[in-house]
Amino acid sequence: MGSTYTVKSRPRREDDGSLVRVLERILDVRTRHSRLAIKLRNYMNLLPIGRYNRDLMELAFGFLLASPEGRGRAEQWLEDPQRFIREAAIRVEGVIGKAQKYQAALRAA
């Protein structure tokens, strides 16, 4: 005779929508600073960093451009690209790591 399988679903997580709102704000910042983001995207092609999918990079741009400090650093990198290539690569990889954590949290939600 046939076997009966019980499928356990993971418990539904209570979510107040805060993660989605944070991501929406980050993407809004990225859109408001689109000119800088485009220049930054072109610069990132020169950086010695890994290659990542577009969605992840858009999220990382949003994180980087969300604060005045991040925007200021990005502008500085673009003013003297060779001088800041190492710093930019290190900082961008760190921001990409944060973006990956957010992506994982969204997948788990």
C-alpha positions in Angstrom: 0.0 0.0 0.0 1.0 3.6 -0.4 3.0 5.6 2.2 1.7 8.7 3.8 4.1 11.6 4.1 3.7 14.6 6.4 5.1 17.8 5.1 6.1 20.2 7.8 6.0 23.8 6.7 8.1 26.3 8.5 6.1 28.4 11.0 4.8 31.6 9.5 6.8 34.5 10.7 5.0 37.6 12.0 6.1 40.4 9.8 5.1 44.0 10.3 6.4 44.9 6.8 9.4 46.8 8.2 11.9 45.0 6.0 9.9 45.8 2.9 9.6 49.4 3.9 13.4 49.7 4.5 14.1 48.2 1.0 11.6 50.5 -0.6 13.3 53.5 1.0 16.7 52.3 -0.1 15.6 51.9 -3.7 14.0 55.3 -3.5 17.3 56.8 -2.5 19.0 55.0 -5.3 16.5 56.4 -7.7 16.9 60.0 -6.4 20.6 59.7 -6.9 20.5 57.9 -10.2 23.1 60.1 -11.9 25.7 59.3 -9.2 24.6 55.7 -9.2 25.2 55.4 -13.0 28.7 56.9 -12.6 29.4 54.6 -9.7 28.2 51.5 -11.6 30.7 52.4 -14.4 33.4 52.8 -11.9 32.6 49.5 -10.2 33.4 47.8 -13.5 37.0 48.8 -12.9 37.2 47.7 -9.3 38.9 44.4 -8.3 35.7 42.9 -6.8 33.6 39.8 -7.6 30.8 39.8 -10.1 27.3 39.9 -8.7 23.8 39.9 -10.2 22.1 43.1 -11.1 19.4 43.0 -8.3 22.1 42.6 -5.6 24.1 45.5 -7.1 21.1 47.8 -7.3 20.4 47.1 -3.6 24.1 47.7 -2.7 24.0 51.0 -4.6 21.0 52.0 -2.6 22.8 51.2 0.7 25.9 53.0 -0.4 24.0 56.1 -1.5 21.5 56.2 1.4 23.7 58.3 3.7 25.4 61.6 3.0 28.7 60.0 4.1 28.3 57.2 1.5 27.5 59.6 -1.2 30.4 61.8 -0.3 32.8 58.9 -0.4 31.4 57.8 -3.8 31.9 61.3 -5.2 35.4 61.3 -3.9 36.2 58.0 -5.5 34.9 59.3 -8.8 37.0 62.5 -8.6 40.2 60.5 -8.3 39.4 56.9 -9.4 42.9 55.5 -9.3 43.8 56.9 -6.0 40.8 55.4 -4.3 40.5 52.1 -6.1 41.5 50.0 -3.2 39.4 51.8 -0.6 36.4 51.7 -3.0 36.8 48.0 -3.6 36.9 47.2 0.1 34.0 49.4 1.0 31.9 48.2 -1.9 32.5 44.5 -1.0 31.3 45.3 2.5 28.2 46.9 1.3 27.5 44.0 -1.0 27.8 41.7 2.0 25.1 43.7 3.8 22.9 43.6 0.7 23.3 39.8 0.5 22.0 39.5 4.0 18.9 41.5 3.2 18.3 39.4 0.1 18.6 36.3 2.2 16.1 37.7 4.8 13.6 38.5 2.0 13.9 35.0 0.6 13.2 33.6 4.1 10.2 35.8 4.7 
